[in-house]
Amino acid sequence: MFKSVDFGITWQPVSNGLNSKTFRAIQSKGTTLFAGGGIGSGVSRSTDLGENWTALSNGLPIGSYRSFASDDDLIVAG
């Protein structure tokens, strides 16, 4: 995972805590980021703009997630 703070001019790696190198879905909700990895990696969340990631497992099965959708009240992973 990489991020840019200058609209893509430069990029820096931000993968501390991620258990996948491939991602099928990425979603932002304010300053919180969600990443759905490849098969068997589940969903990870960052609350510090991608610097550190935590695997989510409380009720969310490990699998392959290909999309997220959100509104003001919720986020859905599929």
HELIX and SHEET records of a PDB file:
SHEET    1   A 2 PHE A   2  LYS A   3  0                                        
SHEET    2   A 2 GLN A  12  PRO A  13 -1                                        
SHEET    1   B 4 PHE A  23  LYS A  29  0                                        
SHEET    2   B 4 THR A  32  GLY A  37 -1                                        
SHEET    3   B 4 VAL A  43  SER A  46 -1                                        
SHEET    4   B 4 THR A  54  LEU A  56 -1                                        
SHEET    1   C 2 PHE A  68  SER A  70  0                                        
SHEET    2   C 2 ILE A  75  ALA A  77 -1                                        
END                                                                             
